[in-house]
Amino acid sequence: MGIGALLPWNFFITAKEYWLFKFRNSSSPAPPEGAVGSDILNYFESYLSIASTVPSVLCLLANFLLVNRVPVRVRVLASLAVMLAVFVGMTVLVKVDTSSWTRGFFAVALVCMALLSGTSITFSSSIFGLTGAFPMRNSQALLSGGAMGGTISAVASLVDLAASSDVTSSALAFFLTADVILALCVGLYLLLPRLEYARYYMRPARPARRFPGEEGQRPGVPNAHVVACGPRSPRSPPLRPILKATAGLGFSVVYLYFVTSLVFPALLANIESVRKGSGSPWATKFFVPLTAFLLFNFADLCGRQMTAWVQVPGPKSRLLPGLALLRTAFVPLFVFCNYQPRDRLRTVVFASDVYPALFTALLGLSSGYLGTLALMYGPKIVPRELAEAAGVVMSFYLCLGLTFGSACSALLVHLI
């Protein structure tokens, strides 16, 4: 489920060579300064980020209001169905010649991204809220799966680039991989209620036997997994106690993902190898997929997986927001790498391919570890009956950070 939650967004942004091929006719060979075509080619990642985050905020608000009105099963399956339908449509368009309606295809891509982001955030926040009733290691596994989805998309992109000399054939195999994984998520979610372990935590709990090896309580909520959630209320869950309990964690999540989305993918995807003129495959074809997408997602996955063994700082610690603020330093570090094109800030301080790789690894590792800690803690520090709603609220914090970061990234790349 975690892999399927972030996989659509990751597959969209990772297919950089495909989008460059599709939009190659969006402008003349030497477009005038400020032309729409050059804007599409140079700032496509920023447009994608904005198209993905704004609908996500609206869908999260709707999901919070629907927590007690629409069963989680309906929300999850409907979201997966829409994601799968959109990806199948994009797969069909891979082999369609769009050169005569490039700007129209650009609009279609943004609409598809908006639909995917809205439905994927509804899916992920619903699943994340559902894990609030499960032990913490299940929440950690879900969040690690999100990073694994990014890693899978980066690996699939590299394999397709290496195995195929034709961009469209590579993209076709790439998008078909996403179709298969999303279809698999549908089947696995339908299987979930059949598992005895899942039924035990998903049912309205009553004093009963414990599964061997599971923790018996959540921080601050004794015997949390056996507190009855009672019948569903038709009203929306109370917002004030959730916001009060999660305020510190919420700030950390917002700022962590603000910095991450400010840099990734808009800046990272346009940092070129300083040896690009040599013509080597590493410097031209594989540098961005390896250093921007695969390295970031793998480091993010490692950071998330670390939370299975180490959970420091705690949910009430002031160190967590402090570490989130320290990540601001990543912005100038990436700006002064070999980002191209540079219209205003001409100076490249870090003129070596080692620097962007090192900074990307640190960015992904810190984002994965600190972000997963904060998101895991959220549903665990509220009563059992508010866990699903708290999961949606934590997802809203995440989406808010991504929205602010994406909007500012569009401004930042124009300033460079």
Number of C-alpha atoms within 10 A of each C-alpha: 23 22 24 26 30 24 24 27 21 22 23 22 22 26 22 18 17 19 20 16 13 21 21 17 17 22 18 11 10 8 13 11 8 8 13 13 19 20 16 21 18 16 17 20 26 25 19 23 28 23 24 27 25 20 20 27 23 15 20 26 14 12 24 23 16 18 22 18 14 12 12 20 14 10 18 20 17 16 24 24 14 16 28 22 15 19 22 16 13 20 20 13 14 19 12 10 10 16 15 10 12 19 19 12 16 19 11 13 17 19 16 21 27 22 19 28 26 24 26 26 27 30 28 26 27 26 24 30 26 20 26 32 31 23 18 20 16 16 26 23 18 24 27 25 22 24 29 24 27 28 25 20 30 27 20 23 27 21 14 19 21 13 11 13 10 11 18 18 16 23 24 18 18 24 24 16 16 26 20 12 18 24 15 14 19 19 12 12 16 12 11 13 14 10 9 10 12 15 13 20 17 17 14 17 18 13 10 9 8 12 10 7 6 11 15 15 15 22 12 11 15 12 14 23 26 21 17 14 17 11 9 13 10 11 11 13 20 11 13 8 13 22 16 10 16 24 15 18 25 25 18 28 30 25 24 29 26 27 26 22 23 29 25 26 22 24 26 25 21 19 22 21 24 15 14 14 9 11 10 12 11 15 17 15 16 17 20 22 23 18 24 25 26 24 23 31 30 23 23 30 25 20 26 29 22 19 21 18 8 10 16 13 15 12 21 14 12 13 14 23 22 11 15 22 15 10 18 16 10 17 15 10 14 21 24 18 24 25 22 17 15 15 10 9 12 13 12 14 13 16 15 14 18 11 16 25 18 13 17 25 23 19 23 23 24 22 25 29 24 25 26 25 28 25 27 27 25 27 32 27 21 23 19 24 20 21 24 26 30 33 28 28 26 29 27 25 25 23 25 23 25 29 26 20 27 32 20 18 27 21 13 18 22 14 11 16
